[in-house]
């Protein structure tokens, strides 16, 4: 564990001429088929003309009605189809996040309680290099040769904290082999409690299954005297300033690193954590990149 600190339907109305049922006459004096004809009857003419016949182009052909063939909306209790407003993905810097979301409530509660706001997140790395742009002799492309076990993984959990007035920042991080689960995250929160030394905390994190498990729910309920939870919007990792910590370290200490052993990679990552925690402007730059501010 590393701890760091810093300062329609068809209608019944008129829609053209009416037709009589097949095989019935339409009235006295109207034309029909010749005696013995088996053609079906339609007012004024018969169907099934001879092949290539032009009789269907007769001048008394009924005109097509210019009116609509659907009942007006509202008749028979129908509602017109309407497209609702399209949903939008949460983006950094949107005013609604600061005025209506849980993040706005967390900020107000922090000022009222004089509490710290911690943004928590998990990440990980392997012995495979984080490929970044680099320099090399002209005409010779640099080649990275990964060594060690490509399946070995180290996970990192970190909480980037801001005091209620934004004048101080702190960083708590813990590394472990494999992945974090509910049990290891509960241990992380217990270490966070010791880290803040009894001060109240509002923890902002995503909806990872381990964050919403039954066991975690019971634990959070027991910690309600000092810990409150605020949820990030779904599918919005860019709103978490701790993402900036990962990106910064993987672009510096971990860039193009090909360690022989996992401890070498862990050591490099911890050096990056110390550098971030001792650079006063970086935590606030991560916060601004997420569209948040104090």
C-alpha positions, 0 to 999 in steps of 0.5 A: 500500500502506498499513501501519499499526500500534498498540499395509423389505421384505414378510415371509413371516409371517402378515399376514391370510388366505392367498389361492389363485391366481386360477382354482383351487379352494381345497378341497373343500366351499368355495364358488366360482362357479356352473358356467360362471362365469368369475369368479376364485376366492378362498377362500370367495367370488368376485370381480367382484360385480354392480354396486352389490352388497353381497355384499362386506360378508358377515359372514365377511369376514376380519379385518385382521391387527393385526400389522405386515406388514414383517419385523423390522429385521435380518432379511435383513441390513437396517439401520433407517433413521436420521437422522444429526445435522444439520450446523450452520453455524459461528457466532461464539462457539462453544466448538468453534472455540476448542478443536478448530478450526484457529483454536485451533491457530493461537492455541497455535502463536502463543504457542509461537513468539511469532508474530503472528496476522494475519487476511487478507481482501479487499474493494472499493468503487466510486463508488456510495455506501454508503447509510446512515441520515442526517439531513434536513429534516422532509418532505424525504427526502435524495437521493444522486446517484451520479456518475462511472463505476459500473463502476470498482472498487478492491479492498482487501486487508488483514491485521489482526494481533495479537501472540501475547499480544494486547497489540499490534495492527497493520494492513497494507492495500493498494489496487489497481484491479480485483480481486486474483488470485494474483500480486497476493496473492503481492506482498501477502504479500511486503510483509507479510514486510517489514512484520513485519521477520522475525518469525514469522506465522500467517496466517488466511484463507478458501478463496478460489480464489486462496488455494488455487492451485498457484502460491500453494501453491509460494510458501507452501511457500517461505515456511514458515520464517516463515509458517504458514497456518490456514484459516477454516471454509467459509462463515463470513465472520463469523469473520474480524475483518477483516470488521469493518474493512470494515463500520466504514469503509463506515459512516463515511468511505464512508457516503453518499459520492458521489465525482466521481472514484475517487481521491476514494473511495480517499482516503476509504477510506485515511482510514478505515484510518488511523483504525481503526489508531490506535484501540486498542479497535477491533481488539479489538472486531472480534475479540470480534465474531467470537467470538474472544479472547486 
